[in-house]
Amino acid sequence: MEWVLEWERAAATGPGICGGKGWNLGRLHRYGFPVPVGGVLAAAAYTAFMADPTLQPLQAELAGVPAAAAATPAVADQLSALRTAIGAAALPTAVAAGVQAFLTGSGLAGVPVAVRSSATAEDSVIASFAGIHRSLLHVRGEQAVLQAIKDCYASLWTPQALAYRRRLGLQDDEVACAVVICAMVGEAADAPPAAAGVAFSCDPRSGRRDQITISAAPGLGEAVVSGSVNPEEITLTLARGELHLTGRIGRPDQVLSDDRALELARLTLRVHWALGEGQDPQDVEWAFAGQRFWLLQARPVTRLPRVTFPEVAQLPVVWSNANLKDAVAGVQSTLGWSVLQDALRYILHAPQDAVGYPVPPGLETARLFSGRAYFDLTSVVWAGYDAFGITPAEMNRNLGGHQPEIPVPPGNPRRGRRGWSRQRRLLRLVRVLLRIAREFPADIARAMATSREMRTLDLTGRSGPELLALLHQIGRVQEHLGPRFQLANTGPTAWLTYLEAVLNRVAPERAKALAAALMAGSGEVTSAEHGYRLFDLVAAAGQDPAARTYLQREPLDPHGWRQLPADSPFRAAFAQFLEEFGHRGVYEVEMANPRWNEDPTYLLEQVRLLLNSAQTRPPRNAARATRAAAEAEVSRRTWLLRPLIRWLAARARQAAALREAGKSAMVAPLEFMRRLALEIGRRLVAAGQLDDPAAIFYLAAVDGEMVLRGEWDGTGARALVADRQAQRARWLTESPPDVMVLDAAGRPAELPTTPAAIAPATAPRPAQPGQPGELAGIGVASGRATVQARIIHHPTEGHRLQPGDILIAPSTDPGWTPLFLRAAAVVMEVGGYLSHGAIVAREYGIPAVVNIPGLLKTVQDGQRLVVDGDTGRVWPEQG
């Protein structure tokens, strides 16, 4: 049997053999991330070792121990006896020989290595086992490595490990221990790295998904994870496709420069996409040495708080593809989705932003299921309801789809005190829409001009930084246009709603039909113009024998029209058509799909079909006749409201035209972005990292950015593409429902049928500055608790902590974990919000505050305290 698997084999075998840590490191190596030389001792070695007759009875004695008893003296003695027996037992001869052969073959014999546990149930989306199982550093020599392996095995039999397994409902024999063995990272063989720490592709405390959070300290990262030092906490925010450093706290000196922090953030985002598919945030352990970053571990972030509006925080999420299934159809490419997902973050709630309605930052606005795009309709519908009084029924109607209505308070949402606020916002929105109607055409013209200018640029000879600068230039076009497009997207709905309301007073049975008819035949809707202009191409071909001959050939040559005679009417007309509309395409929001300028086959086929049919005249007159008939009917029914109806209908038509023109302008930059992506793909093919430039669409935007910056040479790209292609093939066989109602853990749930689940629209009252005896620290886990404090200097004093007490501690390493299960809150003298204690507190859902100097000397044992994890403050209960 192959006992020790090198990284490539570890990636292929999975967590059942290599454990979560080993499997993820194998995948990181496979995808070209900087991982130290190493491999994984398979979990089967642990199973074989624990079958030793001297160990079996000791394990059996612990089988029925519940989580609450894990830290009692009797159980602690039993666990200690088992750990001693593990240390005294010998590894199977074949296992020891396999480890020796691996150390020799990988060049790790006689050099310092890290020996780290990798249990088969850890580092998954439901269980992190953060820091509970042991890691040993600077282990040198075969015998020392073999002993360290047994120490890792023994770490599965500590009170905290046993309690954690019981809490998750895992039996002891369901958790086996693989072991990672890898080179130490440092400036020299025995020197520590310049800096190390952890990074999250989210804010694990608040749940914000638009931030990268980094915890950094000089030397080894163990000090950061254990909470024994105050690290530098760095926050970066992803806005409009670019990362910005937005905060530093915790240390007077910079551990990482701004440039290095941004580089690490991009690397963390790459992990987020490679292992988390862009939607499951990742917890990454890193080290910086030799002028480069190394990745030592990556795992999903567990128990991440859901960011949403407080009033619907207790509701399940209604995920719906309404309003997406057409425009963002089918299985999405990784590159296309990575760009679109970011755009949705800043344009989806543009109407609320325009009127000053607060939207929680870092919402997960959309995600993929089986590769298809879905909105968080619970948040979207509530935002429309609470900001403007749009009922769930009205919102569902506007969005389409078949999603259920979320429960809302009874009564008219535009009545009462909050109702008046909603009406004022609605009036402000109307003023904004009127302004957008005046300004948006000029915005569209500028965006189209920039996109057409960039269409002609030669990208082949430009450097990576030059291409990146062009990408940012076109990105700023979308950044400016995006929110305005969303407002323009709102316009047709708003004006049509008003129009229908007035028509309902005139012809209630015909209101909707008349409104639709009054929208017809404006001649200004660009997407309709595409169709009309095809008839012009048919007319040109009818006068052009060479064009007719070309269009009838099989197979149709998509670029053959360029070889038509210079005086060909069809050639001139088609060139003009592509000049105006060539940036568009079939399912054009998906960047992986070609634009018409690139492949006009679809257009030419439509021209040929029309040419061969009897229909050679555009249906413009029919549309105008429809509107004229509707206007005549309105005139017959009312003269008093006729001017208002005409005005509203004109506004609705203008808004619809602006919306369509805005969409055309929004997709125009994608033509350049697609060309740039293919240029990156071409360069990766030339470097031997890809086989086809189009494979670039299986990589994320951050992958391409790091190639352009010279931070990644494309190593591992071929493997990542192959895995994503296989994943896409699986997704194409699946048919997910249009609507899914899921709880916070992703399990099917049901919406309540009454509004009782809607929380009051008030936030918890934060602590006021200047509270008597107030202590200020860093809030690392949200919530508030008001109970008595228990000062615990060491985990061996844990028996003093009663259920519901506040745990007051100097710091917390994994040995403190069983105490967390009994604590109502945790307060520590040192640590950061990415330390082990913070991670565990968040996972358990208990408030926590860290980094309060002199805490143990200031607080009295048994004193009643208020702990506010939201604001990072602690104070004595008053009265």
C-alpha positions in Angstrom: 0.0 0.0 0.0 1.1 3.6 -0.7 1.2 5.0 2.8 2.4 8.5 2.0 0.9 10.4 -0.9 2.6 13.3 -2.6 0.4 16.4 -3.2 -0.8 15.4 -6.7 -2.0 12.0 -5.4 -3.5 13.6 -2.3 -5.6 15.9 -4.5 -6.9 12.9 -6.4 -7.7 10.7 -3.4 -9.9 13.1 -1.4 -10.5 14.0 2.2 -11.6 10.4 3.2 -8.0 9.3 2.7 -6.0 12.5 3.2 -8.2 14.5 5.6 -9.4 18.0 4.9 -6.1 19.7 5.4 -4.1 17.2 3.3 -6.7 17.2 0.5 -6.9 21.0 0.3 -3.1 21.3 0.2 -3.0 18.7 -2.5 -5.6 20.7 -4.5 -3.8 24.0 -3.9 -0.6 22.4 -5.3 -2.4 20.9 -8.2 -3.8 24.4 -9.1 -0.4 26.0 -9.0 -0.5 27.7 -5.6 2.8 28.0 -3.6 2.7 25.1 -1.3 5.9 23.8 0.5 7.3 20.4 -0.6 5.5 17.6 1.2 2.8 15.0 1.2 0.2 13.2 3.4 0.4 10.0 5.5 -2.9 8.4 4.6 -5.7 8.0 7.3 -5.4 4.2 6.8 -2.2 4.4 8.8 -4.1 5.8 11.8 -6.7 3.1 11.5 -4.1 0.4 11.4 -2.2 1.9 14.3 -5.3 2.4 16.5 -6.2 -1.3 16.0 -3.4 -2.2 18.3 -4.8 -4.5 21.1 -3.3 -2.3 23.8 -5.3 0.7 22.5 -8.7 -0.8 21.7 -10.0 -1.2 25.2 -9.0 2.4 26.1 -10.9 3.7 23.1 -14.0 1.6 24.0 -14.2 3.1 27.5 -14.7 6.6 26.0 -17.4 5.7 23.4 -20.3 6.8 25.5 -18.9 10.0 27.0 -21.1 13.1 26.2 -19.7 16.5 25.3 -20.5 18.0 28.6 -18.4 15.4 30.5 -15.3 15.7 28.3 -13.5 18.0 30.7 -14.4 16.2 33.9 -11.4 14.9 35.9 -12.4 11.2 35.4 -12.7 11.5 31.6 -9.6 13.6 31.4 -7.7 10.8 33.2 -9.0 8.2 30.8 -8.0 10.4 27.8 -4.6 11.0 29.3 -4.1 7.2 29.7 -5.0 6.7 26.0 -2.6 9.4 24.9 0.2 7.9 26.9 -0.5 4.5 25.4 -0.4 6.0 21.9 2.9 7.6 22.6 4.4 4.2 23.8 3.0 2.1 20.9 5.0 1.5 17.7 3.8 2.4 14.3 3.2 -0.5 12.0 6.5 -1.5 10.3 5.2 -0.8 6.8 4.0 2.6 7.8 7.3 3.6 9.3 9.1 2.3 6.2 6.7 4.3 4.0 7.4 7.5 5.9 11.2 6.9 5.7 11.0 6.4 1.9 8.9 9.5 1.5 11.4 11.7 3.5 14.3 10.4 1.5 12.6 10.7 -1.9 11.2 14.2 -1.3 14.5 15.6 0.0 13.0 16.2 3.5 15.3 13.7 5.4 17.3 15.6 8.0 15.7 19.0 7.4 13.1 20.7 9.6 9.6 19.8 8.7 6.1 20.5 9.9 4.0 17.5 11.0 0.3 18.4 11.1 -2.8 16.5 11.8 -5.4 16.2 9.0 -8.5 14.5 10.4 -10.9 13.1 7.9 -13.8 15.2 9.2 -12.0 18.6 9.6 -11.7 21.6 7.4 -15.1 20.9 5.7 -18.0 23.3 5.2 -19.7 22.0 8.4 -16.7 21.4 10.7 -13.5 23.3 11.0 -11.9 21.6 14.0 -10.0 24.9 14.1 -6.7 24.3 15.9 -8.1 21.4 17.9 -5.8 18.7 16.5 -2.1 19.1 16.9 0.6 20.5 14.7 4.4 20.1 15.4 6.9 22.4 13.9 10.7 22.2 13.2 10.7 18.4 13.5 14.0 17.0 12.2 15.0 13.3 11.5 13.1 10.1 10.9 12.5 9.1 14.5 11.4 12.5 15.5 8.9 12.6 12.6 7.5 9.1 13.6 7.0 10.4 17.1 5.4 13.5 15.9 2.9 11.4 13.9 1.9 9.7 17.1 1.5 13.0 18.8 -0.9 14.0 16.1 -2.8 10.8 16.6 -2.9 11.4 20.3 -4.4 14.9 19.7 -7.6 13.3 18.6 -8.0 12.2 22.2 -8.0 15.4 24.2 -11.0 16.8 26.0 -11.5 19.5 23.4 -11.3 17.1 20.5 -13.7 14.7 22.1 -16.2 17.4 23.0 -16.1 18.8 19.5 -16.8 15.4 17.9 -19.7 14.8 20.3 -21.1 18.3 19.6 -21.2 17.5 15.9 -22.7 14.1 16.4 -19.6 12.3 15.1 -18.6 8.9 16.4 -15.0 8.3 17.3 -14.5 5.8 14.5 -15.9 8.3 12.0 -12.9 10.5 12.5 -9.5 9.1 11.4 -6.3 11.1 11.3 -4.1 11.6 8.2 -0.9 13.5 8.7 0.6 16.3 6.6 4.4 16.3 6.4 5.9 19.3 4.7 9.0 21.5 4.6 9.2 24.4 7.1 8.9 27.9 5.5 11.6 30.4 6.4 14.4 32.6 5.1 16.8 29.8 5.9 16.4 26.1 7.0 16.2 26.9 10.7 15.0 30.5 10.6 11.3 31.5 10.9 9.5 33.3 8.1 9.5 37.1 8.0 5.8 37.1 8.7 2.9 34.7 8.9 -0.7 34.6 9.8 -4.2 33.9 8.4 -6.4 35.4 5.8 -10.1 35.1 5.1 -11.9 35.8 1.8 -14.6 37.5 3.9 -15.0 39.2 7.2 -15.7 36.2 9.4 -17.0 38.3 12.3 -19.6 40.3 10.4 -20.1 37.9 7.4 -19.4 40.6 4.8 -18.5 39.0 1.5 -17.0 42.1 -0.1 -13.9 42.1 2.2 -10.6 40.3 2.6 -9.3 40.2 6.2 -5.7 39.5 7.0 -4.1 38.8 10.4 -0.3 39.2 10.3 2.5 39.0 12.8 6.3 38.6 12.5 7.6 35.1 12.7 5.5 31.9 12.8 1.7 32.0 12.3 1.1 29.7 15.3 1.3 32.8 17.5 -1.6 34.4 15.5 -3.7 31.3 15.5 -3.2 30.6 19.2 -4.0 34.2 20.2 -0.7 34.7 22.1 0.2 37.9 20.2 -1.7 40.9 19.1 -1.4 40.7 15.3 -1.9 43.4 12.7 -5.4 43.2 11.4 -5.7 44.4 7.8 -9.0 44.9 6.0 -9.3 45.1 2.2 -12.6 45.8 0.4 -13.5 44.6 -3.0 -15.4 47.4 -4.8 -16.1 47.6 -8.5 -13.7 44.8 -9.3 -10.8 46.3 -7.5 -9.3 45.7 -4.1 -8.7 48.7 -1.8 -6.9 48.6 1.6 -9.4 50.1 4.0 -8.1 49.4 7.5 -5.2 48.5 9.7 -5.4 48.0 13.5 -3.6 46.1 16.3 0.1 47.0 15.9 2.2 50.2 15.7 4.4 48.7 13.1 3.4 47.4 9.7 4.0 43.6 9.3 3.1 43.8 5.6 3.4 46.7 3.3 0.4 47.9 1.4 1.6 46.3 -1.8 2.2 43.0 0.0 -1.1 43.1 1.7 -2.8 43.6 -1.7 -0.8 40.8 -3.2 -1.8 38.4 -0.4 -5.5 39.5 -0.7 -5.4 38.6 -4.4 -3.8 35.3 -3.6 -6.6 34.7 -1.0 -9.2 35.5 -3.7 -7.6 33.0 -6.0 -8.1 30.4 -3.3 -11.6 31.6 -2.8 -12.4 30.8 -6.4 -10.2 27.7 -6.8 -11.5 25.9 -3.7 -14.7 27.8 -2.9 -16.1 28.3 -6.4 -16.3 32.1 -5.6 -19.1 31.7 -3.1 -17.8 29.6 -0.1 -15.3 31.9 1.7 -12.0 30.4 2.6 -9.7 30.5 5.7 -6.1 30.5 4.6 -2.9 30.1 6.7 0.1 31.7 5.0 3.8 32.6 5.5 5.9 35.2 3.8 9.6 34.2 3.2 12.1 34.6 0.5 10.2 37.5 -1.1 7.2 35.2 -1.7 4.0 34.0 0.0 3.5 30.3 0.9 0.2 28.7 1.6 0.2 26.3 4.6 -3.5 25.5 4.9 -6.9 26.4 3.4 -10.4 25.4 4.6 -14.0 26.7 4.2 -15.1 29.3 6.8 -17.8 27.7 8.9 -20.7 29.3 10.6 -20.4 32.5 8.6 -23.0 35.1 9.7 -25.6 35.9 7.1 -25.6 39.5 6.1 -29.1 40.8 5.4 -31.7 43.3 6.6 -32.3 42.8 10.3 -36.1 42.4 9.9 -35.7 39.3 7.7 -32.6 37.8 9.3 -34.7 34.9 10.8 -36.4 34.1 7.5 -35.0 31.4 5.2 -33.5 32.6 1.9 -35.7 32.3 -1.2 -33.2 31.7 -4.0 -34.8 32.4 -7.4 -33.7 32.6 -10.9 -36.5 35.0 -11.8 -35.3 37.8 -14.0 -32.0 35.9 -14.4 -32.9 32.8 -16.3 -33.2 34.6 -19.6 -30.4 37.2 -19.4 -28.0 35.0 -17.4 -29.0 31.7 -18.9 -27.7 28.3 -18.3 -24.4 27.1 -16.7 -22.1 30.1 -16.2 -18.5 30.3 -17.1 -16.1 30.9 -14.1 -14.7 34.1 -15.7 -18.1 35.5 -16.7 -19.6 34.8 -13.3 -16.7 36.3 -11.4 -17.2 39.6 -13.3 -21.0 39.5 -13.1 -21.1 38.6 -9.5 -19.1 41.6 -8.5 -21.2 43.9 -10.7 -24.4 42.7 -9.1 -23.0 43.7 -5.7 -22.9 47.4 -6.5 -25.9 47.8 -9.0 -28.6 45.6 -7.5 -29.7 48.0 -4.8 -29.0 51.2 -6.8 -32.6 52.5 -6.3 -32.3 52.2 -2.5 -28.8 53.8 -2.6 -30.2 56.7 -4.7 -32.7 57.7 -2.0 -30.5 57.1 1.0 -32.1 53.8 2.2 -29.4 51.9 4.1 -28.4 48.5 2.5 -26.2 46.3 4.6 -22.7 46.1 3.0 -21.3 42.7 1.9 -24.6 41.0 1.1 -24.4 37.8 -0.8 -26.7 39.0 -3.6 -26.4 36.0 -5.9 -24.9 32.6 -6.1 -24.8 29.5 -8.4 -26.7 26.3 -8.0 -25.6 23.6 -10.4 -23.8 26.4 -12.2 -27.0 28.5 -12.7 -27.5 32.0 -11.3 -30.0 32.8 -8.5 -30.8 35.9 -6.5 -31.4 36.2 -2.8 -35.0 37.2 -3.3 -35.7 37.5 0.5 -33.3 40.4 0.7 -34.3 41.9 -2.6 -38.1 41.8 -1.9 -37.7 43.2 1.6 -35.5 46.1 0.3 -38.3 47.0 -2.2 -41.0 46.7 0.4 -39.3 48.6 3.2 -37.7 51.3 1.1 -40.7 52.0 -1.2 -43.7 50.1 0.0 -43.6 47.7 -3.0 -45.5 44.6 -1.8 -44.0 41.1 -2.3 -46.8 40.3 -4.7 -45.9 43.4 -6.8 -42.2 42.6 -6.7 -42.8 39.0 -7.7 -44.9 40.2 -10.5 -42.2 42.7 -11.7 -39.4 40.0 -11.4 -41.4 37.1 -12.9 -40.7 33.6 -11.7 -42.7 31.5 -9.3 -41.2 32.3 -5.9 -43.4 32.5 -2.8 -44.2 35.8 -1.2 -42.2 36.6 1.9 -44.3 37.5 5.0 -44.5 41.2 5.8 -46.5 43.2 8.4 -50.2 43.5 7.7 -51.7 46.6 6.3 -50.9 49.1 3.6 -47.1 49.6 3.6 -47.6 53.3 2.4 -49.7 54.3 5.4 -48.7 55.3 8.9 -45.3 56.8 10.0 -43.2 54.3 8.1 -45.6 54.5 5.2 -45.0 58.2 4.8 -41.3 57.6 4.8 -41.7 55.1 2.0 -43.8 57.5 0.0 -41.2 60.3 0.4 -38.5 57.9 -0.8 -40.8 56.9 -3.7 -41.1 60.6 -4.7 -37.4 61.0 -4.4 -37.0 58.0 -6.7 -39.3 59.6 -9.2 -37.2 62.7 -9.2 -34.1 60.6 -9.7 -35.7 58.7 -12.5 -36.6 62.0 -14.2 -33.0 63.2 -13.9 -31.7 59.9 -15.2 -34.0 60.2 -18.2 -32.2 63.5 -19.0 -28.6 62.5 -18.3 -28.5 58.8 -19.2 -28.4 59.2 -23.0 -25.2 61.1 -22.7 -23.7 58.5 -20.4 -24.7 55.8 -22.9 -23.1 57.7 -25.8 -19.8 58.1 -23.9 -19.7 54.5 -22.9 -20.4 53.3 -26.4 -17.7 55.7 -27.8 -15.1 54.4 -25.4 -16.1 50.8 -26.2 -15.8 51.3 -29.9 -12.5 53.1 -29.5 -11.1 50.1 -27.5 -12.5 47.7 -30.1 -9.7 48.7 -32.5 -6.8 48.4 -30.1 -4.1 45.8 -30.8 -3.5 43.9 -27.6 -0.8 41.5 -28.7 2.3 43.6 -28.1 1.2 45.3 -24.9 2.7 44.4 -21.5 0.7 43.0 -18.6 0.5 46.3 -16.7 -0.6 48.1 -19.9 -3.4 45.5 -20.4 -4.4 45.9 -16.8 -4.6 49.6 -17.2 -6.9 49.2 -20.1 -9.0 46.8 -18.1 -9.4 49.3 -15.3 -10.3 52.0 -17.9 -13.1 49.9 -19.3 -14.1 48.8 -15.8 -14.6 52.5 -14.8 -17.0 52.8 -17.7 -19.1 50.0 -16.3 -18.7 51.3 -12.7 -20.2 54.6 -13.7 -22.9 53.2 -15.9 -23.9 50.2 -13.7 -26.0 52.0 -11.0 -27.5 54.3 -13.5 -28.5 51.3 -15.6 -30.2 49.7 -12.6 -32.1 53.0 -12.1 -33.0 53.0 -15.8 -34.0 49.4 -15.3 -36.4 50.5 -12.6 -37.9 53.2 -14.7 -40.1 51.1 -16.9 -41.6 49.4 -13.9 -42.3 52.6 -12.1 -43.9 54.5 -15.0 -45.8 51.4 -16.1 -47.2 51.0 -12.5 -48.4 54.6 -12.5 -49.8 54.2 -16.0 -51.8 51.1 -15.1 -53.1 52.8 -11.9 -54.6 55.6 -13.9 -55.9 53.3 -16.6 -57.5 51.2 -13.9 -59.7 54.2 -13.1 -60.8 54.5 -16.8 -61.0 50.8 -17.9 -60.3 48.4 -15.0 -60.9 45.4 -17.1 -58.5 46.7 -19.8 -55.9 48.5 -17.8 -53.0 46.1 -18.3 -53.7 45.5 -21.9 -54.1 49.2 -22.7 -50.8 50.0 -20.9 -49.0 47.4 -22.9 -50.4 48.6 -26.2 -49.5 52.2 -25.4 -45.9 51.0 -25.1 -45.8 49.7 -28.7 -44.0 51.2 -31.7 -41.8 53.9 -30.2 -39.0 53.2 -32.7 -36.4 53.9 -30.0 -35.8 50.5 -28.4 -32.4 49.4 -29.5 -33.1 45.7 -29.1 -36.1 46.0 -31.3 -34.0 48.0 -33.8 -31.8 44.9 -34.3 -34.7 43.1 -35.7 -36.0 45.9 -37.8 -32.5 46.5 -39.3 -32.3 42.8 -40.4 -35.1 43.7 -42.9 -32.8 46.5 -44.2 -30.1 43.8 -44.7 -32.6 41.7 -46.5 -33.5 44.6 -48.8 -29.8 45.2 -49.5 -29.3 41.5 -50.3 -32.3 41.6 -52.6 -30.4 44.1 -54.8 -27.1 42.3 -54.6 -26.7 39.0 -56.7 -23.3 38.3 -55.2 -24.7 38.6 -51.7 -27.6 36.3 -52.4 -25.2 33.7 -53.8 -23.0 34.0 -50.8 -25.9 33.7 -48.3 -27.1 30.5 -50.0 -23.8 28.6 -49.7 -23.4 25.7 -47.3 -21.7 25.8 -44.9 -22.2 29.5 -44.4 -18.8 31.3 -44.0 -19.3 33.9 -41.2 -16.6 36.1 -42.6 -17.2 35.6 -46.3 -19.2 38.8 -46.5 -15.9 40.7 -46.3 -14.9 39.2 -49.7 -17.9 40.6 -51.5 -17.2 43.3 -54.1 -16.3 46.7 -52.7 -19.5 48.2 -54.2 -21.7 45.5 -52.7 -24.8 47.1 -51.0 -25.1 44.2 -48.6 -21.4 44.4 -47.6 -21.8 48.1 -46.8 -25.1 47.6 -44.9 -23.7 44.6 -42.9 -20.6 46.5 -42.0 -22.7 49.4 -40.7 -24.9 47.0 -38.8 -21.9 45.5 -37.0 -20.5 48.9 -36.3 -23.6 49.7 -34.4 -24.6 46.4 -32.9 -21.5 44.1 -33.3 -20.7 44.3 -29.6 -23.8 42.2 -28.9 -24.4 38.5 -29.1 -26.6 35.6 -28.1 -26.8 35.4 -24.3 -24.4 38.3 -24.4 -24.1 38.7 -20.6 -22.0 35.5 -20.6 -18.5 36.7 -21.6 -17.6 33.2 -22.9 -20.1 33.6 -25.7 -18.8 35.3 -28.9 -19.9 38.8 -30.0 -21.4 39.4 -33.4 -18.3 41.2 -34.5 -16.4 38.0 -33.8 -18.9 35.5 -35.2 -21.9 36.9 -37.1 -23.2 33.5 -38.1 -26.4 33.9 -36.2 -27.2 37.2 -37.9 -26.4 35.9 -41.4 -28.6 32.9 -40.8 -31.5 35.2 -39.8 -31.0 37.3 -43.0 -31.0 34.1 -45.1 -34.2 32.9 -43.5 -35.9 36.2 -44.1 -34.6 36.4 -47.6 -36.0 32.9 -48.4 -39.4 33.8 -46.8 -42.2 35.9 -48.0 -41.8 38.4 -45.2 -39.5 41.1 -46.5 -41.0 44.2 -44.9 -40.4 45.2 -41.2 -43.4 45.1 -38.9 -43.0 48.7 -37.8 -46.3 49.9 -39.1 -48.2 47.1 -37.3 -46.7 48.2 -34.0 -47.5 51.8 -34.6 -51.1 50.8 -35.5 -51.4 48.9 -32.2 -50.5 52.0 -30.2 -52.7 54.2 -32.3 -55.7 52.0 -31.6 -55.0 52.1 -27.9 -54.7 55.8 -27.9 -58.0 56.0 -29.7 -59.7 53.8 -27.1 -58.3 56.0 -24.3 -59.7 59.0 -26.1 -63.2 57.4 -26.3 -63.2 56.5 -22.6 -61.9 59.7 -21.1 -61.0 63.2 -22.1 -60.2 64.4 -18.5 -57.3 61.9 -17.9 -56.2 61.6 -21.5 -53.3 64.1 -21.2 -52.0 62.4 -18.0 -52.2 59.0 -19.7 -50.4 60.2 -22.7 -47.7 61.8 -20.6 -47.2 58.6 -18.5 -47.2 56.4 -21.6 -44.5 58.6 -23.2 -42.5 58.4 -20.0 -42.9 54.6 -19.9 -41.8 54.3 -23.5 -38.8 56.5 -22.9 -37.9 54.6 -19.9 -38.1 51.3 -21.7 -35.9 52.6 -24.5 -33.4 53.9 -22.0 -33.3 50.6 -20.3 -32.6 48.7 -23.5 -30.0 51.3 -24.6 -28.4 51.1 -21.2 -28.2 47.3 -21.4 -26.6 47.6 -24.8 -24.0 50.0 -23.3 -23.5 47.8 -20.3 -22.6 44.8 -22.5 -20.4 46.8 -24.8 -17.3 46.7 -22.5 -17.6 42.9 -22.4 -16.5 42.8 -26.1 -13.1 44.3 -25.1 -13.0 42.3 -21.9 -13.5 39.1 -23.9 -10.7 40.1 -26.3 -8.4 40.8 -23.4 -9.3 37.5 -21.7 -8.5 35.6 -24.9 -5.2 37.5 -25.2 -4.3 36.3 -21.7 -5.4 32.8 -22.8 -3.2 33.0 -25.8 -0.2 34.0 -23.7 -0.8 31.1 -21.3 -1.0 28.7 -24.3 2.4 30.1 -25.5 3.8 29.5 -22.0 2.6 25.9 -22.2 0.1 26.3 -19.4 -3.1 26.0 -21.5 -4.1 24.1 -24.6 -6.6 26.6 -26.0 -7.0 30.3 -25.4 -10.7 29.8 -24.8 -9.9 27.8 -21.7 -9.4 31.1 -20.0 -13.1 31.2 -19.4 -12.7 28.4 -16.9 -10.5 30.7 -14.8 -11.7 33.6 -12.5 -11.0 37.3 -13.1 -8.5 37.3 -10.3 -6.5 34.6 -12.0 -6.2 36.7 -15.1 -5.3 39.8 -13.1 -2.5 37.9 -11.3 -1.1 36.7 -14.7 -1.0 40.3 -15.9 0.7 41.5 -12.7 3.3 38.8 -12.9 2.1 37.3 -9.6 1.1 33.9 -11.2 2.7 32.3 -14.2 -0.2 30.0 -14.9 1.2 26.9 -13.3 -1.7 24.6 -12.5 -4.1 26.4 -14.9 -4.5 23.3 -17.1 -5.5 21.1 -14.1 -7.9 23.7 -12.8 -9.5 24.0 -16.3 -9.8 20.2 -16.6 -11.5 20.0 -13.2 -13.9 22.8 -14.1 -14.7 21.3 -17.4 -15.6 18.0 -15.7 -17.7 20.0 -13.2 -19.5 21.8 -16.0 -20.3 18.4 -17.7 -21.9 17.3 -14.4 -23.9 20.5 -14.0 -25.2 20.2 -17.6 -26.9 16.9 -16.6 -28.6 18.5 -13.6 -31.9 20.4 -13.6 -32.2 22.5 -10.5 -35.6 24.0 -9.6 -36.3 27.6 -10.4 -36.9 28.4 -6.7 -35.2 27.0 -3.6 -36.1 28.0 0.0 -33.1 27.2 2.2 -32.1 27.9 5.8 -28.7 29.3 6.9 -27.1 25.8 6.6 -28.4 25.4 3.0 -31.1 22.9 4.0 -34.6 23.0 2.5 -36.9 25.2 4.7 -40.4 26.7 4.6 -41.3 30.4 4.7 -43.7 31.2 7.6 -47.2 32.1 6.5 -47.6 34.9 9.0 -45.6 38.1 9.5 -44.7 37.1 13.0 -41.2 36.2 11.8 -40.5 39.8 10.8 -38.3 41.4 13.5 -38.9 45.0 14.7 -37.1 47.4 12.4 -34.8 48.5 15.2 -31.2 47.6 15.8 -29.9 46.5 19.3 -28.9 49.5 21.4 -25.1 49.7 21.4 -23.1 50.6 24.5 -22.7 54.3 24.9 -19.2 55.7 25.2 -18.3 56.6 28.7 -20.2 53.9 30.5 -18.8 53.6 34.1 -15.9 51.1 34.1 -16.1 50.5 30.4 -13.3 48.5 28.8 -12.7 48.8 25.1 -11.3 46.0 22.9 -12.0 44.4 19.5 -15.3 42.8 19.0 -14.7 39.5 17.2 -18.0 37.7 17.6 -21.3 39.5 17.6 -24.1 39.5 20.2 -24.5 40.7 23.8 -24.5 38.9 27.1 -25.1 40.2 30.7 -24.1 37.6 33.3 -21.4 37.0 35.9 -17.7 36.8 34.9 -15.4 33.9 35.8 -11.7 34.5 35.6 -9.9 31.4 34.3 -6.1 31.6 34.1 -5.6 28.2 32.7 -7.8 25.5 31.1 -7.1 23.2 34.2 -9.2 25.7 36.2 -12.1 25.1 33.8 -14.2 23.3 36.4 -14.8 26.7 38.0 -16.7 28.0 34.9 -20.4 27.4 35.3 -22.8 27.1 32.4 -23.8 30.6 31.3 -20.7 32.4 32.8 -18.6 34.9 30.9 -15.2 33.3 30.3 -12.4 35.8 31.2 -9.1 34.5 29.9 -5.6 35.8 29.1 -5.8 34.2 25.7 -7.3 31.0 24.3 -5.5 28.3 22.4 -7.3 25.0 21.3 -7.1 23.7 24.9 -9.8 26.1 25.9 -12.4 24.9 23.5 -14.5 22.7 25.8 -14.9 25.8 28.0 -16.5 27.7 25.2 -19.3 25.2 25.1 -20.4 26.4 28.6 -19.6 30.1 28.3 -22.2 32.8 27.5 -19.4 35.0 26.2 -15.7 35.2 26.0 -13.4 38.1 26.8 -9.6 37.9 26.4 -6.6 40.1 27.1 -4.9 39.5 23.8 -5.8 38.2 20.3 -7.3 39.4 17.1 -10.6 38.7 15.4 -8.9 36.1 13.2 -7.3 34.2 16.1 -8.4 30.7 17.2 -10.6 32.0 20.0 -12.4 34.3 17.7 -13.0 31.6 15.2 -14.4 29.2 17.8 -16.6 31.9 19.4 -18.1 32.7 16.0 -18.6 29.1 15.3 -20.4 28.6 18.6 -22.4 31.8 18.2 -21.3 33.4 21.4 -20.3 37.0 21.9 -16.5 37.7 22.2 -14.3 40.7 22.8 -10.4 40.5 22.7 -7.4 42.7 23.1 -8.2 44.4 26.4 -4.9 45.1 28.2 -4.9 44.4 32.0 -8.3 42.6 31.8 -7.6 40.0 34.5 -6.5 42.7 36.9 -9.5 45.0 36.2 -12.4 42.6 36.3 -13.4 40.9 39.5 -14.3 37.2 39.6 -18.1 36.8 39.9 -18.8 40.4 38.8 -21.8 40.9 36.5 -20.6 42.3 33.2 -22.2 43.4 29.9 -20.2 42.0 26.9 -21.1 43.6 23.6 -19.4 41.7 20.7 -20.8 44.2 18.2 -19.0 47.2 19.5 -16.1 45.5 21.2 -16.9 46.9 24.7 -17.3 45.4 28.1 -18.7 47.2 31.2 -20.1 46.4 34.6 -23.9 46.0 34.8 -25.4 49.1 36.3 -27.8 49.0 39.2 
